[in-house]
Amino acid sequence: MEEENAIPTRLKVVAWILIVLGALAGVQTVLGFVAGNVHINLVIVAIFFGIGILRLENWWRKIAVALCVVSMFAAAVSFVLLPLIGTDLDVVLFGIGSRSTFSSPGMVALGMGVAAIFTVLFFWMTQTLREKEIVSLFEDKQKPEQ
């Protein structure tokens, strides 16, 4: 338990966000199978990223950074493109989304708001995972005990 107490709260928040997003992707996949759709949402692996981060495994941190960067750019592109092609879109971002039509200006604005929130969220997660203090936690765990 001593090691868990050494983990900063913001890192725990990042890990749990990844675990929850992975679990939501799993639920989406199961619901798709139940509805007769063969759809596997690969964001399910975010569960392992979150667990690896809680265990201070540096490899998982590095992969999570890459996933967050890609997701941040995807959300930002969605924010920009949504008003341009905002009709009849299936919107699924990081396992969360809906199958709906964004034909009204209000729905386009809502979609842009969600994309903006996810852009900021993934930016914060990326910055947190790259902080010197956080990186040193992972590197210290990898060093053999003397």
WOURDA-V517818 format. One line per field, one symbol per residue. ss: DSSP state (h for helix, s for strand, l for the rest). phi: phi as a letter, one per 40 degrees, with the letter a starting at -180 (. if undefined). burial: b if it has 16 or more other C-alpha atoms within 10 Angstrom, else e. Layout:
BEGIN
ss=???
phi=???
burial=???
END
This chain:
BEGIN
ss=lhhhhlllhhhhhhhhhhhhhhhhhhhhhhhhhhlllllllhhhhhhhhhhhhhlllhhhhhhhhhhhhhhhhhhhhhhhhhlllllllssssllsssslllllhhhhhhhhhhhhhhhhhhhhhhhhhhlhhhhhhhhhhhllll
phi=.dccccccdccccdcccccccccccccccccccccgccabcccdccdccccccccfccdcccccccccccccccccccdccdccbcbfbcbbbfgbiababbccdcccccccccccccccdccccccccbcdccdcdccccccccb
burial=eeeeeebeeebbebbbbbbbbbbbbbebbbeeeeeeeeeebebbbbbbbbbbbbbbbbebbbebbebbbebbebbbebbeebbeebbeeebebbbeeeeeebeeeebbbebbebbbbbbebbbbbbebbeeeebbebbeeeeeeee
END
